[in-house]
């Protein structure tokens, strides 16, 4: 494919022709596809379905990247929220005399 026949990667997403996307186009656009995708999973985007069906390795890569992104997002979620009275309990325990205090 000559450069004059190659899809313009600088075109806005709305002007890009996903039906003629090559593997090289996919690899070049992949970061943008993930960065601009806001609804659902990239792997379920109807514009990409013909390409992903024809390119199972690309489909597997997209699924793997979705899994990695999901796990990365979960790293920022609190695992357990402490109870509202946690600091009060800590303070009351610190204020309690030690059992053997003054026994020396």
C-alpha positions in Angstrom: 0.0 0.0 0.0 1.5 3.3 -1.0 1.5 6.3 1.3 -1.2 8.0 -0.8 -3.5 5.0 -0.3 -2.8 4.7 3.4 -5.6 6.0 5.7 -4.6 9.3 7.4 -3.9 8.6 11.1 -4.3 12.2 11.9 -7.9 12.3 10.9 -10.4 12.7 13.8 -12.0 9.5 14.9 -15.3 10.4 13.2 -13.5 10.6 9.8 -11.4 7.4 10.2 -12.6 4.5 8.1 -12.5 1.4 10.4 -13.6 -0.8 7.5 -10.3 -0.4 5.7 -8.1 -0.5 8.8 -4.9 -2.6 8.5 -3.0 -4.2 11.3 -0.5 -1.3 11.1 -3.4 1.2 11.3 -4.7 -0.7 14.3 -1.4 -0.7 16.1 -0.9 3.0 15.5 -4.4 3.9 16.6 -4.7 1.6 19.5 -3.6 4.1 22.2 -6.1 6.7 20.9 -8.9 4.1 20.7 -8.4 3.2 24.3 -8.0 6.9 25.4 -11.1 8.1 23.7 -13.4 5.1 24.3 -15.9 6.1 27.0 -18.8 3.7 26.8 -18.5 -0.1 27.4 -15.5 -2.2 26.4 -13.3 -1.5 23.4 -13.7 -5.1 22.4 -17.4 -4.6 22.1 -17.2 -1.5 19.9 -19.3 -2.2 16.8 -16.9 -0.2 14.6 -14.0 -2.6 15.5 -16.0 -5.9 15.3 -15.1 -6.7 11.6 -11.4 -6.0 12.2 -11.3 -7.9 15.5 -13.1 -10.9 14.0 -10.6 -11.0 11.1 -7.6 -10.5 13.4 -7.9 -12.8 16.5 -4.5 -11.7 17.8 -5.6 -8.1 17.8 -8.8 -9.1 19.6 -6.8 -11.0 22.2 -4.6 -8.0 22.7 -7.6 -5.7 23.2 -9.1 -8.1 25.8 -5.7 -8.3 27.6 -5.4 -4.5 27.7 -9.0 -4.2 29.0 -8.1 -6.7 31.8 -4.9 -4.8 32.7 -6.8 -1.4 32.7 -9.5 -2.9 34.9 -7.0 -4.2 37.4 -5.1 -0.9 37.3 -8.3 1.0 38.1 -8.9 -1.3 41.1 -5.6 -0.4 42.6 -7.0 3.1 43.3 -10.1 1.8 45.0 -10.0 1.5 48.8 -10.0 -2.1 49.9 -11.6 -1.4 53.2 -12.9 1.8 54.7 -12.2 2.1 58.5 -15.2 2.6 60.8 -16.2 6.2 61.7 -15.1 5.7 65.3 -11.7 4.2 64.5 -9.7 7.2 65.8 -11.8 7.4 69.0 -11.1 3.7 69.7 -7.4 4.2 69.1 -7.3 7.2 71.4 -9.2 5.4 74.2 -6.8 2.5 74.0 -3.8 4.9 74.2 -5.3 6.6 77.2 -5.8 3.2 79.1 -3.0 2.6 81.7 -0.8 -0.4 80.9 -1.6 -3.4 83.1 1.9 -3.5 84.8 2.4 0.2 84.9 3.8 1.3 88.3 4.6 -2.3 89.3 8.4 -1.7 89.3 
